[in-house]
Amino acid sequence: MANNTMSNSKISSNFKKLRAQKGYSLEKVARLADLSLNTIVRLESGTNKNPTIGTLTKIAKALEVSVDDLIK
C-alpha cells in the first residue's frame, strides 16, 4: 500500500510539473482532456488515490506527453 501512495504522489507531482511546463491552467487541462475540473484538481492534489488508465490517458493526451511521463 505504501508503494501505491508513493506512485500517486509521483503522478501528482509529475502532472503538476508537466502542466506548469505547458503553462496550462487546471481548467484548460480539464477542457482538453474532456474531464471534470474536480477530477483534475483531485489528481493534482493527490486526493484521487486511484486514477483510471482512461483518465491518465486523457490527461497525457491533453498535455501531449505519454502516460509513462505521468507515472514514471
C-alpha angles and dihedrals in degrees: 000000000000088000091055091051090050092053091048092054088047091053090047094051093043091050092049092048095047092045091051091049089056092044090232124154120226087252092054093051090048091051095045093046093044090233131127118268087236090059091051094046092049092050094049094045091049094239091117097082097182115031112185121241086244091058092046091048092052092048093047090051091049090052092042092237134113124263085245088062088058098046104033 
